Amino acid sequence: PGSATGDFAPEGSDEVRLGVRTMLAWARAAGGWRWLLPELLFFVCERFTYVGADFWLSAWTEAAPEAAGESSTVASGFGALFGFSGVVDSEADQRARLAVYSGFIFGN
C-alpha cells in the first residue's frame, strides 16, 4: 500500500488532479507548442466559421421579404456587422449575401 506521488490521486479516489508538469509533458509528447498552438488556432477559426455560417443563414432568412416585420433576433444584428440591413430586395443584394456565406463555408 503505497502513497500517491506526483500529480495523481490514490487509486479509488474520486478526485483527479492534473498538474502543470503533466500538461507540459503531454504537450511535448503531442508535438510541442510549435504544433499545438497552430492546431488550437485552426480549431478556433474552424468553430468560428461553422457557427458564423449558421448565424449568417439566420440573418439572411430574417431579411427575406416574407419575414419583413417579424421580430428581429441576434442574427439580424449579425448581418449588420457585414454592412447589410433591411430586407433583401435585389439580385445584387442576394449575390453579396451569398458571397459572405461562401466565405464562411470555404473557411470551414
A tleap script that builds the chain and sets N, CA, C and O, in Angstrom:
source leaprc.protein.ff14SB
mol = sequence {
  NPRO GLY SER ALA THR GLY ASP PHE ALA PRO
  GLU GLY SER ASP GLU VAL ARG LEU GLY VAL
  ARG THR MET LEU ALA TRP ALA ARG ALA ALA
  GLY GLY TRP ARG TRP LEU LEU PRO GLU LEU
  LEU PHE PHE VAL CYS GLU ARG PHE THR TYR
  VAL GLY ALA ASP PHE TRP LEU SER ALA TRP
  THR GLU ALA ALA PRO GLU ALA ALA GLY GLU
  SER SER THR VAL ALA SER GLY PHE GLY ALA
  LEU PHE GLY PHE SER GLY VAL VAL ASP SER
  GLU ALA ASP GLN ARG ALA ARG LEU ALA VAL
  TYR SER GLY PHE ILE PHE GLY CASN
}
set mol.1.N position { 0.828 -1.188 0.000 }
set mol.1.CA position { 0.000 0.000 0.000 }
set mol.1.C position { 0.871 1.249 0.000 }
set mol.1.O position { 1.296 1.724 1.053 }
set mol.2.N position { 1.128 1.770 -1.187 }
set mol.2.CA position { 1.954 2.964 -1.299 }
set mol.2.C position { 1.100 4.215 -1.340 }
set mol.2.O position { -0.126 4.153 -1.436 }
set mol.3.N position { 1.755 5.321 -1.267 }
set mol.3.CA position { 1.043 6.596 -1.340 }
set mol.3.C position { 1.177 7.165 -2.744 }
set mol.3.O position { 2.119 6.843 -3.468 }
set mol.4.N position { 0.241 8.002 -3.116 }
set mol.4.CA position { 0.261 8.624 -4.440 }
set mol.4.C position { 1.394 9.631 -4.502 }
set mol.4.O position { 1.648 10.363 -3.546 }
set mol.5.N position { 2.064 9.655 -5.633 }
set mol.5.CA position { 3.130 10.625 -5.819 }
set mol.5.C position { 2.843 11.436 -7.061 }
set mol.5.O position { 2.094 11.009 -7.939 }
set mol.6.N position { 3.439 12.597 -7.127 }
set mol.6.CA position { 3.307 13.430 -8.313 }
set mol.6.C position { 1.944 14.066 -8.418 }
set mol.6.O position { 1.439 14.656 -7.462 }
set mol.7.N position { 1.352 13.940 -9.596 }
set mol.7.CA position { 0.123 14.642 -9.922 }
set mol.7.C position { -1.140 13.794 -9.774 }
set mol.7.O position { -2.233 14.263 -10.092 }
set mol.8.N position { -1.011 12.577 -9.307 }
set mol.8.CA position { -2.155 11.685 -9.319 }
set mol.8.C position { -2.686 11.409 -7.917 }
set mol.8.O position { -1.941 11.430 -6.937 }
set mol.9.N position { -3.997 11.148 -7.841 }
set mol.9.CA position { -4.646 10.829 -6.573 }
set mol.9.C position { -4.545 9.319 -6.337 }
set mol.9.O position { -4.310 8.566 -7.282 }
set mol.10.N position { -4.716 8.872 -5.106 }
set mol.10.CA position { -4.667 7.440 -4.817 }
set mol.10.C position { -5.764 6.681 -5.563 }
set mol.10.O position { -6.815 7.237 -5.880 }
set mol.11.N position { -5.505 5.431 -5.830 }
set mol.11.CA position { -6.470 4.598 -6.521 }
set mol.11.C position { -7.743 4.490 -5.697 }
set mol.11.O position { -7.694 4.327 -4.477 }
set mol.12.N position { -8.889 4.582 -6.375 }
set mol.12.CA position { -10.166 4.513 -5.703 }
set mol.12.C position { -10.694 5.878 -5.303 }
set mol.12.O position { -11.834 5.996 -4.853 }
set mol.13.N position { -9.899 6.885 -5.457 }
set mol.13.CA position { -10.326 8.239 -5.099 }
set mol.13.C position { -11.131 8.841 -6.249 }
set mol.13.O position { -10.841 8.573 -7.415 }
set mol.14.N position { -12.130 9.643 -5.931 }
set mol.14.CA position { -12.926 10.304 -6.954 }
set mol.14.C position { -12.262 11.578 -7.455 }
set mol.14.O position { -12.653 12.129 -8.484 }
set mol.15.N position { -11.276 12.031 -6.736 }
set mol.15.CA position { -10.604 13.281 -7.089 }
set mol.15.C position { -9.449 12.999 -8.046 }
set mol.15.O position { -8.611 12.131 -7.805 }
set mol.16.N position { -9.434 13.757 -9.131 }
set mol.16.CA position { -8.349 13.637 -10.097 }
set mol.16.C position { -7.743 15.018 -10.274 }
set mol.16.O position { -8.447 15.974 -10.598 }
set mol.17.N position { -6.450 15.121 -10.064 }
set mol.17.CA position { -5.765 16.392 -10.242 }
set mol.17.C position { -4.819 16.266 -11.424 }
set mol.17.O position { -4.181 15.232 -11.622 }
set mol.18.N position { -4.742 17.313 -12.189 }
set mol.18.CA position { -3.855 17.341 -13.341 }
set mol.18.C position { -2.915 18.515 -13.151 }
set mol.18.O position { -3.345 19.667 -13.210 }
set mol.19.N position { -1.656 18.244 -12.928 }
set mol.19.CA position { -0.693 19.292 -12.626 }
set mol.19.C position { -0.063 19.893 -13.869 }
set mol.19.O position { -0.242 19.402 -14.984 }
set mol.20.N position { 0.671 20.958 -13.650 }
set mol.20.CA position { 1.342 21.669 -14.734 }
set mol.20.C position { 2.388 20.772 -15.389 }
set mol.20.O position { 2.517 20.766 -16.613 }
set mol.21.N position { 3.135 20.014 -14.586 }
set mol.21.CA position { 4.162 19.128 -15.166 }
set mol.21.C position { 3.536 18.096 -16.092 }
set mol.21.O position { 4.096 17.774 -17.139 }
set mol.22.N position { 2.393 17.587 -15.712 }
set mol.22.CA position { 1.715 16.611 -16.553 }
set mol.22.C position { 1.268 17.243 -17.872 }
set mol.22.O position { 1.410 16.645 -18.938 }
set mol.23.N position { 0.731 18.452 -17.784 }
set mol.23.CA position { 0.295 19.143 -19.007 }
set mol.23.C position { 1.479 19.448 -19.926 }
set mol.23.O position { 1.370 19.296 -21.142 }
set mol.24.N position { 2.603 19.876 -19.358 }
set mol.24.CA position { 3.787 20.159 -20.171 }
set mol.24.C position { 4.336 18.885 -20.816 }
set mol.24.O position { 4.763 18.902 -21.971 }
set mol.25.N position { 4.324 17.791 -20.070 }
set mol.25.CA position { 4.766 16.511 -20.631 }
set mol.25.C position { 3.832 16.082 -21.762 }
set mol.25.O position { 4.287 15.573 -22.786 }
set mol.26.N position { 2.539 16.284 -21.578 }
set mol.26.CA position { 1.583 15.934 -22.621 }
set mol.26.C position { 1.818 16.789 -23.868 }
set mol.26.O position { 1.782 16.273 -24.985 }
set mol.27.N position { 2.058 18.090 -23.689 }
set mol.27.CA position { 2.301 18.989 -24.823 }
set mol.27.C position { 3.557 18.573 -25.586 }
set mol.27.O position { 3.565 18.577 -26.817 }
set mol.28.N position { 4.612 18.215 -24.864 }
set mol.28.CA position { 5.838 17.760 -25.537 }
set mol.28.C position { 5.571 16.468 -26.309 }
set mol.28.O position { 6.028 16.318 -27.442 }
set mol.29.N position { 4.836 15.540 -25.705 }
set mol.29.CA position { 4.549 14.263 -26.359 }
set mol.29.C position { 3.640 14.431 -27.576 }
set mol.29.O position { 3.692 13.633 -28.511 }
set mol.30.N position { 2.821 15.455 -27.558 }
set mol.30.CA position { 1.886 15.695 -28.662 }
set mol.30.C position { 2.535 16.454 -29.818 }
set mol.30.O position { 1.881 16.701 -30.831 }
set mol.31.N position { 3.797 16.824 -29.685 }
set mol.31.CA position { 4.475 17.503 -30.776 }
set mol.31.C position { 5.032 18.854 -30.405 }
set mol.31.O position { 5.630 19.525 -31.246 }
set mol.32.N position { 4.853 19.266 -29.185 }
set mol.32.CA position { 5.380 20.544 -28.742 }
set mol.32.C position { 4.453 21.698 -29.079 }
set mol.32.O position { 3.467 21.545 -29.801 }
set mol.33.N position { 4.801 22.862 -28.532 }
set mol.33.CA position { 3.957 24.051 -28.724 }
set mol.33.C position { 3.952 24.524 -30.169 }
set mol.33.O position { 2.979 25.138 -30.607 }
set mol.34.N position { 5.014 24.254 -30.919 }
set mol.34.CA position { 5.048 24.666 -32.332 }
set mol.34.C position { 3.988 23.940 -33.156 }
set mol.34.O position { 3.577 24.417 -34.213 }
set mol.35.N position { 3.563 22.816 -32.677 }
set mol.35.CA position { 2.493 22.099 -33.359 }
set mol.35.C position { 1.147 22.362 -32.698 }
set mol.35.O position { 0.139 22.509 -33.389 }
set mol.36.N position { 1.116 22.422 -31.379 }
set mol.36.CA position { -0.153 22.575 -30.667 }
set mol.36.C position { -0.793 23.950 -30.855 }
set mol.36.O position { -2.012 24.043 -31.002 }
set mol.37.N position { 0.001 25.006 -30.854 }
set mol.37.CA position { -0.562 26.349 -30.988 }
set mol.37.C position { -1.260 26.549 -32.340 }
set mol.37.O position { -2.400 27.014 -32.363 }
set mol.38.N position { -0.610 26.212 -33.473 }
set mol.38.CA position { -1.346 26.331 -34.748 }
set mol.38.C position { -2.587 25.437 -34.793 }
set mol.38.O position { -3.601 25.813 -35.381 }
set mol.39.N position { -2.510 24.275 -34.184 }
set mol.39.CA position { -3.668 23.371 -34.154 }
set mol.39.C position { -4.821 24.000 -33.372 }
set mol.39.O position { -5.977 23.915 -33.788 }
set mol.40.N position { -4.508 24.624 -32.252 }
set mol.40.CA position { -5.524 25.300 -31.452 }
set mol.40.C position { -6.127 26.475 -32.221 }
set mol.40.O position { -7.344 26.654 -32.217 }
set mol.41.N position { -5.296 27.265 -32.873 }
set mol.41.CA position { -5.795 28.387 -33.675 }
set mol.41.C position { -6.678 27.900 -34.824 }
set mol.41.O position { -7.713 28.499 -35.116 }
set mol.42.N position { -6.267 26.818 -35.466 }
set mol.42.CA position { -7.077 26.236 -36.531 }
set mol.42.C position { -8.447 25.822 -36.004 }
set mol.42.O position { -9.465 26.076 -36.647 }
set mol.43.N position { -8.471 25.185 -34.837 }
set mol.43.CA position { -9.728 24.738 -34.250 }
set mol.43.C position { -10.640 25.923 -33.944 }
set mol.43.O position { -11.835 25.875 -34.234 }
set mol.44.N position { -10.089 26.980 -33.364 }
set mol.44.CA position { -10.894 28.158 -33.032 }
set mol.44.C position { -11.459 28.789 -34.306 }
set mol.44.O position { -12.636 29.149 -34.343 }
set mol.45.N position { -10.649 28.924 -35.335 }
set mol.45.CA position { -11.129 29.504 -36.606 }
set mol.45.C position { -12.201 28.628 -37.247 }
set mol.45.O position { -13.190 29.133 -37.779 }
set mol.46.N position { -12.001 27.328 -37.194 }
set mol.46.CA position { -12.988 26.413 -37.777 }
set mol.46.C position { -14.325 26.525 -37.057 }
set mol.46.O position { -15.369 26.544 -37.710 }
set mol.47.N position { -14.320 26.599 -35.737 }
set mol.47.CA position { -15.560 26.742 -34.982 }
set mol.47.C position { -16.228 28.088 -35.264 }
set mol.47.O position { -17.452 28.166 -35.364 }
set mol.48.N position { -15.421 29.154 -35.392 }
set mol.48.CA position { -15.964 30.468 -35.709 }
set mol.48.C position { -16.692 30.441 -37.051 }
set mol.48.O position { -17.795 30.976 -37.162 }
set mol.49.N position { -16.096 29.830 -38.063 }
set mol.49.CA position { -16.746 29.795 -39.377 }
set mol.49.C position { -17.984 28.898 -39.358 }
set mol.49.O position { -18.965 29.192 -40.040 }
set mol.50.N position { -17.954 27.823 -38.596 }
set mol.50.CA position { -19.108 26.932 -38.514 }
set mol.50.C position { -20.306 27.646 -37.876 }
set mol.50.O position { -21.410 27.641 -38.420 }
set mol.51.N position { -20.065 28.253 -36.727 }
set mol.51.CA position { -21.140 28.971 -36.040 }
set mol.51.C position { -21.538 30.212 -36.826 }
set mol.51.O position { -22.720 30.549 -36.902 }
set mol.52.N position { -20.553 30.896 -37.412 }
set mol.52.CA position { -20.840 32.084 -38.216 }
set mol.52.C position { -21.741 31.775 -39.396 }
set mol.52.O position { -22.628 32.565 -39.719 }
set mol.53.N position { -21.529 30.636 -40.044 }
set mol.53.CA position { -22.383 30.254 -41.176 }
set mol.53.C position { -23.825 30.047 -40.716 }
set mol.53.O position { -24.756 30.445 -41.416 }
set mol.54.N position { -24.019 29.435 -39.557 }
set mol.54.CA position { -25.375 29.248 -39.031 }
set mol.54.C position { -26.044 30.587 -38.717 }
set mol.54.O position { -27.204 30.806 -39.064 }
set mol.55.N position { -25.307 31.470 -38.062 }
set mol.55.CA position { -25.851 32.801 -37.775 }
set mol.55.C position { -26.148 33.548 -39.068 }
set mol.55.O position { -27.172 34.222 -39.180 }
set mol.56.N position { -25.251 33.428 -40.043 }
set mol.56.CA position { -25.446 34.134 -41.308 }
set mol.56.C position { -26.721 33.663 -42.009 }
set mol.56.O position { -27.480 34.481 -42.527 }
set mol.57.N position { -26.959 32.356 -42.026 }
set mol.57.CA position { -28.189 31.852 -42.642 }
set mol.57.C position { -29.418 32.366 -41.901 }
set mol.57.O position { -30.435 32.670 -42.525 }
set mol.58.N position { -29.337 32.464 -40.588 }
set mol.58.CA position { -30.463 33.003 -39.816 }
set mol.58.C position { -30.712 34.464 -40.172 }
set mol.58.O position { -31.857 34.874 -40.360 }
set mol.59.N position { -29.647 35.242 -40.263 }
set mol.59.CA position { -29.794 36.660 -40.609 }
set mol.59.C position { -30.334 36.811 -42.015 }
set mol.59.O position { -31.179 37.671 -42.267 }
set mol.60.N position { -29.861 35.993 -42.928 }
set mol.60.CA position { -30.299 36.058 -44.320 }
set mol.60.C position { -31.774 35.680 -44.418 }
set mol.60.O position { -32.531 36.308 -45.158 }
set mol.61.N position { -32.179 34.659 -43.676 }
set mol.61.CA position { -33.579 34.234 -43.690 }
set mol.61.C position { -34.491 35.325 -43.132 }
set mol.61.O position { -35.573 35.570 -43.667 }
set mol.62.N position { -34.049 35.978 -42.055 }
set mol.62.CA position { -34.858 37.050 -41.470 }
set mol.62.C position { -34.951 38.266 -42.379 }
set mol.62.O position { -35.865 39.078 -42.241 }
set mol.63.N position { -34.004 38.394 -43.312 }
set mol.63.CA position { -34.021 39.541 -44.229 }
set mol.63.C position { -34.868 39.276 -45.462 }
set mol.63.O position { -34.992 40.150 -46.320 }
set mol.64.N position { -35.453 38.094 -45.570 }
set mol.64.CA position { -36.308 37.781 -46.713 }
set mol.64.C position { -37.556 38.655 -46.681 }
set mol.64.O position { -38.056 38.978 -45.603 }
set mol.65.N position { -38.066 39.041 -47.851 }
set mol.65.CA position { -39.267 39.888 -47.881 }
set mol.65.C position { -40.447 39.275 -47.121 }
set mol.65.O position { -41.245 40.001 -46.528 }
set mol.66.N position { -40.561 37.946 -47.136 }
set mol.66.CA position { -41.666 37.289 -46.442 }
set mol.66.C position { -41.548 37.442 -44.930 }
set mol.66.O position { -42.553 37.384 -44.221 }
set mol.67.N position { -40.312 37.640 -44.425 }
set mol.67.CA position { -40.094 37.737 -42.985 }
set mol.67.C position { -40.090 39.188 -42.495 }
set mol.67.O position { -39.937 39.439 -41.300 }
set mol.68.N position { -40.255 40.127 -43.403 }
set mol.68.CA position { -40.217 41.542 -43.014 }
set mol.68.C position { -41.320 41.839 -42.010 }
set mol.68.O position { -42.457 41.399 -42.180 }
set mol.69.N position { -40.993 42.563 -40.993 }
set mol.69.CA position { -41.974 42.928 -39.979 }
set mol.69.C position { -42.038 41.972 -38.812 }
set mol.69.O position { -42.676 42.272 -37.803 }
set mol.70.N position { -41.384 40.814 -38.928 }
set mol.70.CA position { -41.356 39.882 -37.813 }
set mol.70.C position { -40.323 40.348 -36.801 }
set mol.70.O position { -39.487 41.198 -37.107 }
set mol.71.N position { -40.379 39.801 -35.611 }
set mol.71.CA position { -39.448 40.223 -34.562 }
set mol.71.C position { -38.020 39.854 -34.949 }
set mol.71.O position { -37.761 38.772 -35.478 }
set mol.72.N position { -37.114 40.761 -34.678 }
set mol.72.CA position { -35.722 40.505 -35.015 }
set mol.72.C position { -35.016 39.828 -33.848 }
set mol.72.O position { -35.439 39.945 -32.698 }
set mol.73.N position { -33.951 39.131 -34.155 }
set mol.73.CA position { -33.152 38.450 -33.137 }
set mol.73.C position { -31.701 38.871 -33.267 }
set mol.73.O position { -31.370 39.802 -34.001 }
set mol.74.N position { -30.855 38.183 -32.555 }
set mol.74.CA position { -29.426 38.457 -32.604 }
set mol.74.C position { -28.892 38.265 -34.018 }
set mol.74.O position { -27.970 38.968 -34.432 }
set mol.75.N position { -29.460 37.325 -34.757 }
set mol.75.CA position { -28.978 37.028 -36.105 }
set mol.75.C position { -29.117 38.230 -37.032 }
set mol.75.O position { -28.252 38.443 -37.882 }
set mol.76.N position { -30.166 39.009 -36.896 }
set mol.76.CA position { -30.326 40.168 -37.777 }
set mol.76.C position { -29.259 41.214 -37.486 }
set mol.76.O position { -28.830 41.923 -38.397 }
set mol.77.N position { -28.827 41.326 -36.246 }
set mol.77.CA position { -27.726 42.216 -35.906 }
set mol.77.C position { -26.411 41.724 -36.473 }
set mol.77.O position { -25.517 42.517 -36.767 }
set mol.78.N position { -26.294 40.418 -36.626 }
set mol.78.CA position { -25.095 39.818 -37.205 }
set mol.78.C position { -24.919 40.267 -38.652 }
set mol.78.O position { -23.797 40.519 -39.092 }
set mol.79.N position { -26.021 40.368 -39.393 }
set mol.79.CA position { -25.945 40.858 -40.772 }
set mol.79.C position { -25.449 42.283 -40.844 }
set mol.79.O position { -24.758 42.654 -41.793 }
set mol.80.N position { -25.791 43.090 -39.852 }
set mol.80.CA position { -25.349 44.480 -39.826 }
set mol.80.C position { -23.836 44.591 -39.666 }
set mol.80.O position { -23.243 45.580 -40.095 }
set mol.81.N position { -23.212 43.602 -39.060 }
set mol.81.CA position { -21.749 43.599 -38.945 }
set mol.81.C position { -21.076 43.611 -40.312 }
set mol.81.O position { -19.966 44.123 -40.457 }
set mol.82.N position { -21.742 43.050 -41.307 }
set mol.82.CA position { -21.193 42.978 -42.654 }
set mol.82.C position { -21.755 44.067 -43.564 }
set mol.82.O position { -21.547 44.036 -44.777 }
set mol.83.N position { -22.457 45.016 -42.986 }
set mol.83.CA position { -22.975 46.131 -43.767 }
set mol.83.C position { -24.331 45.889 -44.393 }
set mol.83.O position { -24.761 46.672 -45.240 }
set mol.84.N position { -25.012 44.837 -44.005 }
set mol.84.CA position { -26.331 44.552 -44.543 }
set mol.84.C position { -27.388 44.966 -43.541 }
set mol.84.O position { -27.257 44.712 -42.343 }
set mol.85.N position { -28.414 45.592 -44.024 }
set mol.85.CA position { -29.533 45.914 -43.157 }
set mol.85.C position { -30.797 45.922 -44.000 }
set mol.85.O position { -30.756 46.168 -45.205 }
set mol.86.N position { -31.892 45.657 -43.363 }
set mol.86.CA position { -33.165 45.694 -44.060 }
set mol.86.C position { -33.456 44.427 -44.832 }
set mol.86.O position { -32.841 43.381 -44.619 }
set mol.87.N position { -34.405 44.553 -45.727 }
set mol.87.CA position { -34.920 43.424 -46.485 }
set mol.87.C position { -34.079 43.206 -47.737 }
set mol.87.O position { -33.614 44.160 -48.361 }
set mol.88.N position { -33.891 41.943 -48.095 }
set mol.88.CA position { -33.215 41.599 -49.343 }
set mol.88.C position { -34.167 41.947 -50.469 }
set mol.88.O position { -35.216 41.321 -50.618 }
set mol.89.N position { -33.802 42.952 -51.266 }
set mol.89.CA position { -34.751 43.404 -52.290 }
set mol.89.C position { -34.172 43.427 -53.701 }
set mol.89.O position { -34.835 43.904 -54.622 }
set mol.90.N position { -32.965 42.929 -53.893 }
set mol.90.CA position { -32.410 42.917 -55.239 }
set mol.90.C position { -31.537 41.681 -55.432 }
set mol.90.O position { -31.100 41.042 -54.475 }
set mol.91.N position { -31.301 41.371 -56.696 }
set mol.91.CA position { -30.445 40.230 -57.011 }
set mol.91.C position { -29.001 40.504 -56.577 }
set mol.91.O position { -28.295 39.593 -56.142 }
set mol.92.N position { -28.571 41.752 -56.696 }
set mol.92.CA position { -27.218 42.114 -56.274 }
set mol.92.C position { -27.055 41.916 -54.763 }
set mol.92.O position { -25.997 41.487 -54.303 }
set mol.93.N position { -28.089 42.226 -54.003 }
set mol.93.CA position { -28.051 42.016 -52.559 }
set mol.93.C position { -27.962 40.526 -52.237 }
set mol.93.O position { -27.238 40.119 -51.329 }
set mol.94.N position { -28.704 39.723 -52.989 }
set mol.94.CA position { -28.638 38.265 -52.801 }
set mol.94.C position { -27.227 37.753 -53.094 }
set mol.94.O position { -26.698 36.934 -52.343 }
set mol.95.N position { -26.612 38.234 -54.189 }
set mol.95.CA position { -25.262 37.798 -54.545 }
set mol.95.C position { -24.256 38.181 -53.462 }
set mol.95.O position { -23.371 37.397 -53.120 }
set mol.96.N position { -24.397 39.387 -52.931 }
set mol.96.CA position { -23.485 39.834 -51.873 }
set mol.96.C position { -23.626 38.958 -50.633 }
set mol.96.O position { -22.624 38.580 -50.026 }
set mol.97.N position { -24.850 38.636 -50.256 }
set mol.97.CA position { -25.068 37.772 -49.098 }
set mol.97.C position { -24.558 36.354 -49.358 }
set mol.97.O position { -24.033 35.703 -48.454 }
set mol.98.N position { -24.713 35.880 -50.593 }
set mol.98.CA position { -24.183 34.570 -50.952 }
set mol.98.C position { -22.659 34.562 -50.887 }
set mol.98.O position { -22.062 33.558 -50.500 }
set mol.99.N position { -22.030 35.663 -51.260 }
set mol.99.CA position { -20.569 35.754 -51.191 }
set mol.99.C position { -20.084 35.652 -49.741 }
set mol.99.O position { -19.095 34.973 -49.467 }
set mol.100.N position { -20.771 36.317 -48.820 }
set mol.100.CA position { -20.385 36.227 -47.400 }
set mol.100.C position { -20.574 34.797 -46.906 }
set mol.100.O position { -19.706 34.261 -46.217 }
set mol.101.N position { -21.687 34.180 -47.249 }
set mol.101.CA position { -21.945 32.800 -46.831 }
set mol.101.C position { -20.883 31.861 -47.413 }
set mol.101.O position { -20.408 30.959 -46.723 }
set mol.102.N position { -20.513 32.069 -48.671 }
set mol.102.CA position { -19.476 31.244 -49.303 }
set mol.102.C position { -18.155 31.364 -48.557 }
set mol.102.O position { -17.434 30.380 -48.393 }
set mol.103.N position { -17.841 32.582 -48.104 }
set mol.103.CA position { -16.636 32.774 -47.321 }
set mol.103.C position { -16.645 31.957 -46.034 }
set mol.103.O position { -15.630 31.374 -45.654 }
set mol.104.N position { -17.788 31.920 -45.371 }
set mol.104.CA position { -17.906 31.104 -44.169 }
set mol.104.C position { -17.730 29.618 -44.498 }
set mol.104.O position { -17.049 28.891 -43.775 }
set mol.105.N position { -18.343 29.184 -45.580 }
set mol.105.CA position { -18.270 27.765 -45.953 }
set mol.105.C position { -16.856 27.373 -46.347 }
set mol.105.O position { -16.367 26.332 -45.908 }
set mol.106.N position { -16.186 28.180 -47.165 }
set mol.106.CA position { -14.820 27.847 -47.561 }
set mol.106.C position { -13.855 27.958 -46.388 }
set mol.106.O position { -12.825 27.284 -46.371 }
set mol.107.N position { -14.169 28.790 -45.416 }
set mol.107.CA position { -13.352 28.870 -44.215 }
set mol.107.C position { -13.531 27.665 -43.321 }
set mol.107.O position { -12.688 27.376 -42.472 }
set mol.108.N position { -14.621 26.971 -43.513 }
set mol.108.CA position { -14.910 25.818 -42.696 }
set mol.108.C position { -14.333 24.592 -43.358 }
set mol.108.O position { -14.463 23.487 -42.831 }
savepdb mol mol.pdb
quit
